[in-house]
Amino acid sequence: MSGGGGYDRMYGSVGDDTYIVTDATDYAYENGGEGYDTVVASINHQLRANIEQLVLDGTADLRGYGNGLDNMIVGNSGANLLYGRDGSDTINGNSGNDIIYGEVGDDTLFGGSGLDRLYGGSGADTFGFADGDFAGMSSGTADRIHDFSQAEGDRISLEQVDANPMLDADQAFTFVGTAAFSGVAGELRYQQIVGNTYVQGDMDGDGVADFWIRVDGLHALSASDLLL
């Protein structure tokens, strides 16, 4: 269903509905338990009750907000500001320099490509990265996790990153703690530098980090903090 221009109210029914929202006066309404429903919005948008998924469209720098459900929220190619609200949400910033807040619940946050800032909020959150997601290879250009909490059960996931692209199939990282890289592709380590923790991966075996992830604060990371 497409709202088009003007003041539109769109009502779904049983089944998986998709609403196209292009104007601030477009509203999508759903009853609970009637399927998995999606809003595709090219403007700032707050999901109304009983709608599960929000996909931002276009290239504008947009804001997107979830609701009380376990939402899926996907950004566009702009610099998005995304909020999960309640529920255990999965949020992917896509491309662009995004700021993502999981807020309440056990959320999974992917910044996507670009220089991203991730805030899990309360709950056991997963900060995920995939191939091509890393912003830079230095402390000043790294993607940033602002509120990593081992006490709450937060984890950093690199399961969607091929640790050694020179081999067939996807390889998992080998965590070496704070040890120096040994010249073997696929090693993952961390360093504490000027009050913050940096996760670094060597994907080609040259002993130099090919990506950095900044984790605010000082953390003694262990294998249990990572999904590899």
Buried (B, 14 or more C-beta within 10 A) or exposed (E): BEBEEEEBEBEBEEEEBBBBBBBEEBBBBBEEEBBEBBBBBBBBBBBBEBBBBBBBBBEBBBBBBBBEBBBBBBBBBBBBBBBBBBBBBBBBBBBBBBBBBBBBBBBBBBBBBBBBBBBBBBBBBBBBBBEEBBBEBEBEEBBBBBBBBEEBEBBBBBBBBBBBBEEEEEBBBBBBEEEEBEEEBBBBBBBBEEEBBBBBBBBEBEEEBBBBBBBBEEBEBEEEBBBB
